[in-house]
Amino acid sequence: MNQQKSLSGMLALMLAALLLAACGTPTATSVPPTPTPTRMPPTAEPSPVLPTSTISPVQTSQFPIGLFDCVECQGMTERYSDDGTLVVYLRGIKYITGKWYLEGDVFYTGDSYCRDEDAMPASYRWHFDGEILTLQVIKDECSDRKGSLDGKPWRLIEKYVVLTFDGETCHYEGPKVVTEGDLAVTLINNTDLDATWWIHRLDEGKTWQDMLDYIGLPGSDVHPPPWASGGIITAPVSDNPNARVYTLKRGLYAISCCTCYELSGPRGVWPGALLEVRAK
C-alpha cells in the first residue's frame, strides 16, 4: 500500500514537471534555413531612342548634323543624319553604315564595320566649335574605329548633297533649299561607267520642268542647254575624286548624273533634282 502511494506520488510529480515545462518558457521555434538566392538574369536594357528632331549644324551647343571631312585622313568623309544614322564614305564610296544617339555630352555609336551597329556600345565625349567636331573616347573596344575618331578633327561641311548613280537613275539626297555659300557634293557610283555630275544654274524664267523636257528620257545623249550656265567655283574634298565643294550664288540649279566623258564610253544624262539657292 505504501509502495502504491509512493509510486502514485512519483507519477504526480513527473506529471507536474511535464505540465510546468509545457506552460513555462516556450522553447525556441526552429527557423527554416534561408534559401540560397537564385541569380536572376539581368533585365534587358531598353533600346536607346534615336533622335528624330532636326538639329541646326550652326548651333555650337548642339551636335551638328551634316557631312564631315576627316582633316587627317585621306579621302574619308562621314555623314550624320538627324534620324540617328551615319554613313562613312571612302573616296566617295559608301564604306560603313551605323547608328548614333546622344545623352547630354556623351555620343554613343555602333557600325557595320565593328559589327555592333544595333548595340551602339562605343561612347565618346563630343565637342563642336562651330567648324570642327572632336570626339574623345570614353569606351570603345573597336580599335580601328577608335583610331579614326579619338581626338581626330572632323571638319563640318554645313550643306551637302549625295548623288547615287546606278546606271538607270540619279538619286538625290540632300536639301532642296539652301542659302548662298558652299555646298559639298559626293557621288556614289554603283556602276562601271565613268560617271560624274552636272550642276548648272538656270537662266531667269527657266524651271526644272524645262530641264526635264530638254533631257528627255533618262540617259539621253545631250549637252548642257544654252540657258544653263556652269563655271561655279569648286574645290576638292580631301583628295576625294568623287566629291567637290561648290560656291553657289542665288538662283535655281539643276543637278544631274552624267557620263560626260565621251572618250571613256557612251554619253548620257540622268536628272537628279532642282536646288534653290536663296540670298543670305
Secondary structure, DSSP 8 states (H G I E B T S, - for coil): -HHHHHHHHHHHHHHHHHHHHHHSS---------------------------S---TT-TTS---EEEEETTSSSEEEEE-TTSEEEEEETTEEEEEEEEEEETTEEEEEETTTT-TTT--EEEEEEE-SSEEEEEEEE---HHHHHHHBT-EEEEESSEEEEEE-SS-EEEES-SEEESEEEEEEEEE-SSS--EEEEEEE-TT--HHHHHHHH-STTB-----TTEE----EEEETTEEEEEEEEE-SEEEEEEEEE--GGGS--EEEEEEEEEEE--
